[in-house]
Amino acid sequence: MVADATPAKTVLHIGVLALQGAFAEHAHMLRQLGASAVEVRKASQLAGLHGLIIPGGESTAISLIAERRGLIEPLRDWVRAGKPVWGTCAGLILLADRIEGGRPAGQALIGGLDVTVNRNYFGRQIDSFRQEIDMRASGLDPAPYPAVFIRAPVISACGPGVQQLATLSAAGGELTVAVRQGNMLATAFHPELTADTRWHRMFIAMVESAAIQGAAVQSAAIQSAAVQSAAVQSAGLQSTVPE
């Protein structure tokens, strides 16, 4: 009997920053889709993760708790390394490079996403709502998607390397509510508060692609090191042969 040579599929370990906000809902949806969800509360828990979600909640509270726990710089390092990260609502605010009108005193941003965000664009918590968004630019199934907006921001400006994925029709025109920049995904709404898994599936696909690329680079580096080592050993043996 010939054994199946097909390698087992790697289980993706995706972290959810679990300091405040809707982290449990994200973790539940990730597990529902077959990923391993890790609730991250300290920097050491970032090790071994393939992707990271910064959930919705209160951006100032998340920032202050992250600073107290020494997480801001490790999170910035994660983004600078190009590892997959997804920010929803408050997470979008924390990933943004620029905030309209400035940010609250003492709030540290992670940054890295070349966008300008208008925080609390739609008003207070009482002004939260659910509305369908236009997802045709996302590459996802364009079926109606009732997005949940809770004291939500909007993306008012995007840099040249940022792809707009979804818009919302409002009195101010078409508002950008989802973007992607390389391995960074950001949404102004809360996909974890719906039963629709399209956005989580998109992020899991991003994480899987990055993991495959990372494994290929690591394999190539190991092979290159092995070839160099063999060449050095061969040269050493030749130098010991008497003339």
Residue pairs with C-beta under 8 A, 6 or more apart in sequence:
10 211
10 215
11 34
11 35
11 36
12 35
12 36
12 50
12 51
12 204
12 207
12 208
12 211
13 35
13 36
13 38
13 48
13 49
13 50
14 30
14 35
14 36
14 37
14 38
14 49
14 50
14 51
14 52
14 53
14 203
14 204
14 207
15 37
15 38
15 39
15 40
15 45
15 46
15 49
15 51
15 52
15 53
16 23
16 26
16 27
16 30
16 37
16 38
16 39
16 40
16 52
16 53
16 55
17 23
17 40
17 52
17 53
17 54
17 55
17 62
17 66
17 71
17 75
17 91
18 24
18 27
18 39
18 40
18 41
19 41
19 57
19 61
19 62
19 65
19 66
19 69
19 71
20 57
20 58
20 61
20 62
20 65
21 55
21 56
21 57
21 58
21 62
21 90
22 55
22 56
22 57
22 88
22 190
22 192
22 193
23 39
23 53
23 55
23 57
24 39
25 55
25 190
25 192
25 193
26 37
26 53
26 55
26 88
26 192
26 200
27 37
27 39
28 37
28 192
29 191
29 192
29 197
29 200
30 36
30 37
30 53
30 200
30 204
31 37
32 197
33 197
33 200
33 201
33 204
35 204
35 207
38 45
38 49
39 45
40 46
40 49
40 52
41 69
42 69
42 70
42 71
43 69
43 70
43 71
43 74
46 52
46 74
46 75
46 78
49 83
50 83
50 84
50 207
50 208
50 210
50 211
51 83
51 84
51 85
51 86
51 203
51 204
51 206
51 207
51 210
52 75
52 78
52 83
52 84
52 85
52 86
53 85
53 86
53 87
53 88
53 91
53 203
54 62
54 75
54 85
54 86
54 87
54 88
54 90
54 91
54 94
54 95
54 110
55 88
55 89
55 90
55 91
55 192
56 88
56 89
56 90
56 91
56 150
56 190
56 192
57 89
57 90
58 90
59 90
59 91
59 93
59 94
59 107
59 119
60 104
60 106
60 107
62 90
62 91
62 94
63 72
63 94
63 106
63 107
63 108
63 109
64 106
64 107
66 72
66 75
66 108
67 108
72 108
72 110
75 110
76 110
76 111
76 112
78 85
79 85
79 95
79 110
79 111
79 112
79 184
80 112
82 182
82 183
82 210
83 183
83 210
84 183
84 184
84 185
84 203
84 206
84 207
84 210
85 95
85 183
85 184
85 185
86 184
86 185
86 186
86 187
86 203
87 93
87 94
87 95
87 113
87 184
87 185
87 186
87 187
88 186
88 187
88 189
88 190
88 191
88 192
89 150
89 151
89 152
89 153
89 187
89 188
89 189
89 190
91 186
92 113
92 117
92 153
92 155
92 186
92 187
92 188
93 99
93 109
93 117
93 119
93 153
94 109
94 110
95 109
95 110
95 111
95 112
95 113
95 184
95 186
96 109
96 111
96 113
96 115
96 116
96 117
96 155
96 186
97 109
97 111
97 112
97 113
97 114
97 115
97 116
97 159
98 115
98 116
98 117
98 157
99 109
99 116
99 117
99 119
100 116
100 117
100 118
100 119
100 156
101 118
101 119
103 109
103 119
112 184
113 162
113 179
113 181
113 184
113 186
114 158
114 159
114 160
114 161
114 162
114 181
115 155
115 157
115 158
115 159
115 162
115 179
115 181
115 186
116 155
116 156
116 157
116 158
117 153
117 154
117 155
117 156
118 153
118 154
118 155
118 156
119 153
120 151
120 152
120 153
121 152
121 153
121 154
121 175
122 128
122 129
122 149
122 151
122 152
122 154
123 151
124 151
125 150
125 151
127 151
128 148
128 149
128 150
128 151
128 152
129 149
130 146
130 147
130 148
130 149
131 146
131 147
131 149
131 168
132 144
132 145
132 146
132 147
133 145
133 147
133 166
133 167
133 168
133 177
133 178
133 189
134 166
134 167
134 168
134 169
134 174
135 141
135 142
135 145
135 165
135 166
135 178
135 198
136 142
137 163
137 164
137 165
137 166
137 167
138 165
138 166
138 178
138 202
139 165
139 202
140 198
140 199
140 201
140 202
141 198
145 196
145 198
146 194
146 196
147 166
147 168
147 177
147 189
147 190
147 191
147 194
148 189
148 190
148 191
148 193
148 194
149 168
149 177
149 188
149 189
149 190
150 190
150 193
152 177
152 188
152 189
153 188
154 168
154 175
154 176
154 177
154 188
155 164
155 175
155 176
155 177
155 179
155 186
155 188
156 176
158 164
158 176
158 179
159 181
161 181
161 182
162 179
162 180
162 181
163 179
163 180
163 181
164 176
164 178
164 179
165 178
165 179
165 180
166 176
166 177
166 178
166 187
167 174
167 175
167 176
167 177
168 174
168 175
168 177
169 175
177 187
177 188
177 189
178 185
178 186
178 187
178 188
178 189
178 199
179 185
179 186
180 186
183 206
183 210
185 199
185 202
185 203
185 206
187 199
191 198
191 199
191 200
192 200
